[in-house]
């Protein structure tokens, strides 16, 4: 059975970097997927699906639920390792409920934990604007992305906390401190 860890956090929280570092250090047992990277790959390939995705992401809006869930399910089924880290998901109550529904109908993947990398809005903004990865990294789009992230956050936290799988990690520290805590937590739960 594959064990799934979802890593959530504000834009710029470092969730992707943290997950990448842990997966590369443990590449014999852990694979990492970034929801954002999976979607950006489609956009870069200029597929019809990518063009649809771009209409949403270029404005900082969420990609439709069916596209995101399909992307994640395919990634999980094709994962070459038994420990899977996915960052950037869920980003809405509907995404959370859709994944929960899919996972309840199967016994190949177990959601072990949802790890939230917690940072202040100020830190998140400074990091996003400092990295300027693409046209979606500007202050107007950041504010929209932050609002999109914050709006469902309490409900997502409550849902996963109520089933006892929410783990919060302080994302204001160094990358080394954050990844060490996260890696230790993951290894203790596999």
N, C-alpha and C positions, 0 to 999 in steps of 0.2 A: 504494500500500500504506500502510495506517495504521501508525503507529509508537506502541507502547504503552510507557509508563513506569509501573511500579507503585511506590507509595511506602508503605513500612511503617514502623511505629514504635509504641512503647508508647502506651496511652491518655494523652493529654496531651502527647505529644511535639511537637505542632505540625504534624504532617504535613498535616492538612486546610488549615490556615491558609496554610502554605507553598505548597501546590499551588494554592489559590485565588488567592493573590497573583501567582503566576507566570502562571496562565491569564488573569487579568484584564489583566495588563500586556502579554500577547501574544495577545489574544483573536482576532487575525486568523489565527493558525496553531495555537493550542492550546486544547483543551477539557478541563475537569476534571470528574471525577465522584468523589464520596466514596461508598464502599460503604455507610457508615453513613447518609449522607443519603438515598441511594436507598431503603434499607430503612425509615428513619424516615418518608419521604414516604408509603410504603404504609401504615404504622401510622396516620399522621395522617389519611389519607383513609378510614380505618376499613373498608378492603376486607376480604374474607375472608382474602386473603393477608396483609394488614396485621395482622389479629387473630392469625394464626398466628405471624407474626414477633414480635409483642409478647410472646407467651408465653415466648419465649427471651430477648429483649433486656431485658425488665424485670427479669430475674434476673442479667443480665450474661453469659448464656451465648451460644454461637455459634448462629446461624441455620442450619438444615439446608443441607447442601451443594448440593442440587439447586436450591433457591430462590436462593441467592447466585450460583451459576454462571449460572443463567438470567438473573438481573438484570444481571449484568456483560456477558454476551454480547449481550443486547438493547441495552444502552448503547453497546457498541463498534460494533455494526452501524449504529446510528442516529446515531453521532457526526458532527456537522457539520464537523469539522476532521480533518486527517490526523495530528495529534499529540495523543494522548490520555493524560492523567494520571489514574490511578485510585489513590486512597489507601485504606488500610485493608484491603488484600487482597494476598496471602493471609494468613489468620490461623490456618491449620492445615495440616498436611501433606496431608490429603485435598483441601483447597481448592487447594493448590499443584499437586498431581498432576492434579486435574480440569482446571484451566486449561491446564496444560502439554499434556494430552491433546487438548483442544479446539483449541489453537493449532497443534499438529502436523498436524492434519487439514485445515487450510485454508491459504490463501496471501494472505488479505486483511489480516491483522494480524500484525505482527512485534513480539515482546517485545524491546525494545532494552535495558532495564535495570530492575533492582529497586534502588530507592534506600531505604536504611534511615536514618531520622532517629534517632540514638542519644542517649538521655537516661537519667539515673539514675532509679531508682524513686522517690526522694525528690522530685526535680523533677517527675516525672510526676504524683505524688499531689498536690503543691501546686497544680499547674496545673489538674487536674481538679476538685479541691474548690473552687478559687478561681473557676472559671467557672460551676459549678452550673447547667448547661444544662437539666437535667431530673431526673426522679425517679431516674434511673440514675446520677447523680453524687453518690454518698455513699461514705464510707470502706469500708463492707462490700462494696458492689458494685465499687468500685475495686479492692480486693484480689483479688476473683474475676476481674475483667477482666484485671488484671496477670498473675495466674497463668495464665489462658487464653492470654495473649499469649506469656509466657515459655516455657511448656511445649514448644511445637514450634519455638521460635526457632532453636536451634542447627541442627536438620535443615534448616530453610528457608534459613538462611545458607549451610550447606554445599552444598545443591543449587544455588543460584544462583551461589555462588562457584566451584564446580566447572565451570560452563559459562561462567564469566568475565563475568557481567553484574551482580554485586553491587557497589554503591557505597555506602559508609558516609559519613554526614555528621554532624558534631558538632552536636547539637540543643540544647546548653547555652548557645549564643551568642544574640545578638539575632536577631529575626526577619529583619532586613535582611541580616545576614551569612549566615544560613542560606539565605534565598531567593536571594541573589546567587550563592552557590556552586552551589546546585541548578539555577538557571536557566542558568548558564554551562555546567554539565555537560550539561544537556539539549540546549542549542543546539549544543554541540560534537559531539553524538551523533545529530543529525538530518541 
